[in-house]
Structure formats: C-alpha cells, structure tokens
Amino acid sequence: MRLKAPETVTFTKSGFCPGCGHGLAVRLIAETAEKMGLNEKLITVVDVACGSLNINSWKFDTIMAAHGRPIPTAIGIKKVRPENPVLAYIGDGAAYAIGMAEMMHAGIRNDNILTVVINNGLFGMTGGQCAPTSLPGQVTTSTPHGKDPAKWGMPFQIEKAFSGLHIAYLARGSLADAKGIRISKKYIETAFEKHMAGEGFCLVELLSPCPTNMNMAPVKCVQRINEEMIPYFPLGELKK
C-alpha cells in the first residue's frame, strides 16, 4: 500500500475493530480504483454485516443489500448500468451460507461482476458464530466445544465448488502480512482488469484476521492465518 491514502477513503471516528482485515481490503480496493481511473464510475454493493461500514469508509457510489444478497444486487445494477464497473463486497459467512445459491448461480452464468469475499472463518457482525469456513475444532459462539466436522462439515473451499464452472477469475490472497497484502492487491487489480474487459465473473477471496470474535490479540490472529487457515485455504490464482 502507498503512504498516502486514496482520495476515496475517508477516516471516520468509528469503524472496524482494531486488527480487523476489512480496513486493509477497503484500502486495496480504493487504491486499485484510483490507479485505474474508476473513482467516478465504480459502483459498490455491501452486505449489512461488517462490510456495511464501507459506506462510511468509501466515497464510491455504494448500495447496501439485504444480508447475503450483494451479489444478485450487483448483477441487477450491472444489467441496468453496463458501462459501470460493479463490485460486490461480502463476508464469508454471508457469501457461503445465506448467499450461497446466489454465489453459485452467478458463477454458473458467469455474470460480469467483481466480488470480494472476506474470509475470517466465522460470522463477524452477528457475534462470531460458526461459518462454512470455520476450521475443525474451532471454538465459536455456536460451537463452544469446537466445530465437529462430522456434524458441521469440513471448511468450504470455493475453488472446489467452482471447479467445473467457466468463470473469468478466482484468486485467494491473505491480509496477514505485508507480502500477502501486496500480492492480494495484484489479484484485485487483475480481477478489475478482467471485469472491465467484460470477461465474466471475478472473485477474490481474502483471508482476514478477526481478533474480536476470535478472542485473540491481533498478532496472534495473524499468526493463526499463516499457520492454521492457509493449509485449508491455499493462496494463489486458482482459476484464470
């Protein structure tokens, strides 16, 4: 990231929890939009969960969708404003649980929108419940004795669900360290380029710390991503 914040990022008195990765993702998206000259064109759609705070963080034209529905909302916007780049911003809980049907059918149709999914392994805004991406044994507010894969399933991997679909782009980055942040920005830039070229559905998943709901210090939460999450969620350009 650059030393000077993009003009499209504001600094409000209240925002994301200390150590949260959402703020980093907001910054990377804003820097990419500014670099590509999209500040006056980009339309973003956010969920009612933690990502809803982006409305106070971005100066882009932004719409808040119903929980788990940023993707179909973004598709509708793209249909009526095909000349505008459209980005859906959503958490892993909403994307892969309540919004899973919309996610899959967007991929099946190869809808030309850009989606950023923040994967912190749980439901953030609603209190840290177990999500499809929660790891085996992970303690959450709805799995106080640890997630049992026999009952709740193994962590959901979007690349396996999309393995037979002809989408434009799928990548997974990490917000756990400087190297991961730098590479994640490249993935976001590539996704924007493919989206602007009209190639179809682009998705960038970002592994993000959530110290508040994990009840961990930020440094420990970052360490957990590198040591525990990445083995289940391999990084890289997964579909191109």
N, C-alpha and C positions, 0 to 999 in steps of 0.2 A: 504493500500500500504506500501511497505517497505521503509526504509530511503534511501537505495542505489538503484539507478536506474538500470534496467537491461542493460546488455551489448548491447542489440539490440535496445536501444533507444538512439538516438542522440539528441544533443541540438544545433539547428541551430539559426542563427541570426534573421530569420524571421519565423513566424509560425502562430499559431491560435490566434484569438483575445483574449485580456485579459478577463478572466472569462468564456471562452468557455469550453464546456464539452468534445470536441474532444480529447484534450490532455490527459484528465483522461482516456478516453476509450483506447487510444493508449498505455498508461502505463499499464493498466489492462491486455490487450491482450498480451503485451510483457512479463509481469511478469508470466502470465499463461504458455506461450510458453516456457519460460526458466525453469519454475518449472517442466514441463512435458518433457523436453529434446527435444524440437521441433525446436530449433533455426535454425538448418541446413536443416530442412525438410519442414517447413511451407512455403506455397506459398499464398500470399495475393493479392486480386484484389480490387482496389479502383475506385471510381467514379471520374469524372472530377470536381466535386463540392468541398466543403470544405475538404472532406476526401482525396482529391488528395494530400494534404500537408503531408499525411502519408508517401509518398515516401521519403520525406526529414527527417522524424522522425523515421522510422524503418530501420533496416538493413536486414530485411527479403527480399527474392526474391519477388518483387512486380510488378504487371502489372496494368496499367491504362486502364480501359474500357471506352467505349462510355457512355454518360450520361444516367443513369438509367439501364445500362447493366452489372454491375459487377456480377450479379447472373448467367446469361447464360454463361458469360466468365469463371466464376469459375467452372461451370458444365463441360464446354469443357476441362478445364485444368485437372479436376478430371478424366475425361474419358481417357485422354492420360497419366496421371501420377497418377494412382490409389493408388500407395504406399505413396503419399504425402498428408498430411493434407492441405486442401484448404479453405481459409476464404474469403468471400465477405464482404466488408465494404462499407456501403451506408447510405445516409441520408433518412429521412422520405419522403421528397418531391419526390426524385427520386424513392425510393422503392415503394411508394404507389400511384404514379401518372404515370410518364412516364415509369416506370419499373413494373407497377402493373401486366401486363399479364405474364411477366417472373416470378415474385414472385409467382403468383397463380399456374402456371404450375409446378414450382419447387416443391411446396407443394403437388400438385396432384400426381406427380410422386414419391414423397418422395426422391428426389435426395440427395445423400450423400455429402452435403457440409454444412459448417457452415456460417451463415450470421449474422452480427451485424448491426442493424439499429439504427442510432442516431436520436431520435425524439425530435426536438426542436420546433416543431409546425409551421414551415414555410420553405420556400426555402432560404437557407443561402447565398450561393455564388453569386446568381443572383440578390440579392437586397432585400430579405425579403418579397417575395410575399406570398399570401395565399396558403397553402398546404392542402391536405386532412385531416391533423391532426390539423389544426388551430381550436381554440375554438370559440364557438358562441360569437359574439361581438368583436372578436379580430381585432385590427387595424393592417393592413399590408399595404405594398406599393400598392397592388392591391385591397385592401378593405379598403380605407381610412375612411369610415364611419362605419367600423366594419363588421365582417363576418355575413352575413344573412343566417342562416341555411335553410330557405325556398328556397334560391337561390343556395347556395353552399353545402348544406348538413351538417349533423352532423359530428363531428370528427370521422375519420375512426379508427376502432379498429380491429387489425389484428387477435385477438383471435376469433372474431365472424366470420370473413371470413374463418378462418381455422377450424371452429368448427367441420365440418364433415370430415376433412382430417386426414389420418393416418400418421402424421409426427412424428419424433423421439422426438423433444423437442421444447417447446416455453416458453419463460420467459420474464418478463419485470422488469427491475431494474431502479434505479434512481441515477443520478450523482450529486444530490443536497446537500448531506451532507455525513459525514464520515460513518455513518451507511449504507446509501444507496450504497455508493461506495464499502464497504466491502461485502455486500450481492450481488451486481452486479458481483463482481469478482467470487463469488461462482457459479453464474449462468453461467458465461463464462467458468469456469473450467468444470462444468457438461456438457455443450454443446461440449467442446473439447473431453471429455471422450466418449460421445455418438457418436460423429463424428468419432473418432479413432476406435471405435468398429464397425463401419460400419452400424449403426442403421438407418441412413437416414437423412432427412432434419432437421437441428437445427437452430433456430432463437432466438437471444437475442436482444430485443429492450431496449434501454437505454434512459430515459428521460434526456434531456440535456439543460442547460441554453445557451441562445444566446443573451448576453447583447447588442451587436452591433445592431442587427436587431430589437430587442425589444425596443431599446432606453431606457434601464434601467441600473441602477447600478448593478454590479454582485450580490450583496447581495439581492437586490430587485428581481432580476431574479430568484434566487434560491428560494426565498420565494414564488414566483408565481408558481413554480413547485409543491411545497408542498401543497399550498392552492387551486390552480386552475386546474393544469394539472392532478394530481393524481386522483381526483374524476372522471375524464373521462377515465383515463388510469390506471386501478388498477394494483398494483405491485404483483409480485409473479411468481411462476412456474405455467403457465397457461395450459400447455399440456405436459405430461410426460409419 
